[in-house]
Every structure is written in structure tokens, then in C-alpha cells.
């Protein structure tokens, strides 16, 4: 029992409460290795695949976009970067988020032509008119319904687009 609020919110009382509230299979783990594996499965989300692509710089940019910490104005504005006073695209055509960058920004229409192959693939798989949100997710993550090679092709096209725009360099 804690006498004061300060002690009640300190490390040991807090951890004891968390331990009591944890899943029984976590508390009953038979080894430290099993316990660690269960804890990590709770606190660490599964990694998103990159399908064997070796492009450290491009993958770095892709992952920044995935987690919302890229040089796009919306991401910088959301995290209060001092050099970003607005989430708007530099060409003032909308909020510069991942969807705008990948699909809508007129500044990158020429570079976007290479992504047309992805849209053809979608039509082959029955996605005749997918929303921009679905397209953005596909370009950033691939699709578990598609083959490994097809997902690799999609991500490679996305990485080529990112490089060609020069937006992150």
C-alpha cells in the first residue's frame, strides 16, 4: 500500500499494478526467454516487409513516410518543426501528406508516370477504381494478397518515384 500519491506513481507500485493486470500467460511464462518473447510481442509491432529490396537510402525515405516522420510538410507541421509553418504543399495544391505526394501533387506528374504499372496490376486483381487511401497503402506497404515478387515490384516502383522526385534529398 502506498501512503502518498507520489510513491503510488513511482516505479515499484506502478510495475506491481501492471504485473497484476497483465495476461496470465505472460505471468506464467516458464522461462526468461519465453517471457521476453511475449513482452516484445506486446510492445513491438510486427515489422512491415521490404521484400528483399536493398536500397538503404530509398528504404529510409519510405519508412519515414510510413511512420509519419518524413520531410513532407504535413509530417513536419504535425511535429512542430520550426521551419514549417503550414502543412500545405509548396505548390499550394493541398496538404502535403503521403497521399498528396504519391498520387496528387502536380509538381511530380512526370515522375508519377512510372507508377502507372501499379494501377494496371490493380485492375488485373479486380480493383477497378480503388480509393486514394488504398492506393497509398499499396504503394507504401504492398498487399498481402499479392505475390512476393509483385510486392517487390510495387515497392521498387515507389522507391524509384521517391528518388526521381528529389523531394527527400
Secondary structure as GFF3:
##gff-version 3
##sequence-region A 1 169
A	DSSP	alpha_helix	5	8	.	.	.	ID=ss1
A	DSSP	alpha_helix	11	21	.	.	.	ID=ss2
A	DSSP	alpha_helix	24	27	.	.	.	ID=ss3
A	DSSP	alpha_helix	32	43	.	.	.	ID=ss4
A	DSSP	alpha_helix	56	67	.	.	.	ID=ss5
A	DSSP	alpha_helix	73	78	.	.	.	ID=ss6
A	DSSP	alpha_helix	98	99	.	.	.	ID=ss7
A	DSSP	pi_helix	100	104	.	.	.	ID=ss8
A	DSSP	three_ten_helix	106	108	.	.	.	ID=ss9
A	DSSP	alpha_helix	109	112	.	.	.	ID=ss10
A	DSSP	three_ten_helix	113	115	.	.	.	ID=ss11
A	DSSP	alpha_helix	116	124	.	.	.	ID=ss12
A	DSSP	alpha_helix	132	141	.	.	.	ID=ss13
A	DSSP	alpha_helix	148	165	.	.	.	ID=ss14
###
